[in-house]
């Protein structure tokens, strides 16, 4: 990296919001389930993201592992890259909507940011609305102090 | 994307090996644990990666969530980005070594590829050796068919 100073928390929050509202942005979505032996089983996949009224909105097939894990266990951990300029978000499931019942603001907001409309995708798509509980942002090791931007659902700055 | 044709499986395997052997490459590492209520709980973090004799080698602090989840549940799902040119790897834990007991070939291979040596990092670092069970590679929707490159630990091509 350069010899730049670690960013202030205010700057990191601003940078994070730029990332979350970028058109066509993808996010790494980690969820967990239980395998047949009862062991916790990790899942991970990149998905389009929309940031609507302080919520993360994802859309995926109803029978996908991500949808099943989220509806069963309610938790996701999201990574916005690249890996040396990350935003990490722990989030809980707040709402699940089929294409025929999704609030118009959610569907329109998603289509506008993600540049595709799950309502027109065919198959059984679900909109998953996630409430962020914890947000962290860092680039390199020198930014590990001060990486917490949100805790228990409340922005710290 | 461009109007390029979907890559052949041979090409995807070659591209995947280029990604896995790149110097200083980071990988998104998803693991799972169980929270206090028994719910499966996802974790995700970017880590440096080395590819040594068909194994993925990671290094992290012994008390990190990733190390605890892996030693408890043995499974990880890894994503190599960017999100529109991904390699997804499901892997199982094969070996865990402290800095004072790690085989020299593992430690040297890791240091050579990752460009840092966990043995010199201080703290209690663990080397985690993972055996890939399933590898998939795709760029966009047109590459979803044929994305499986390895199944049950065996390359398909």
Interface residues (C-beta under 8 A of the other chain):
Chain A: X26 X27 X28 X30 X31 X32 X33 X34 X35 X39 X40 X41 X42 X43 X44 X45 X46 X69 X72 X73 X74 X75 X76 X77 X78 X79 X81 X82 X83 X84 X86 X88
Chain B: X26 X27 X28 X30 X31 X32 X33 X34 X35 X39 X40 X41 X42 X43 X44 X45 X46 X69 X72 X73 X74 X75 X76 X77 X78 X79 X81 X82 X83 X84 X86 X88
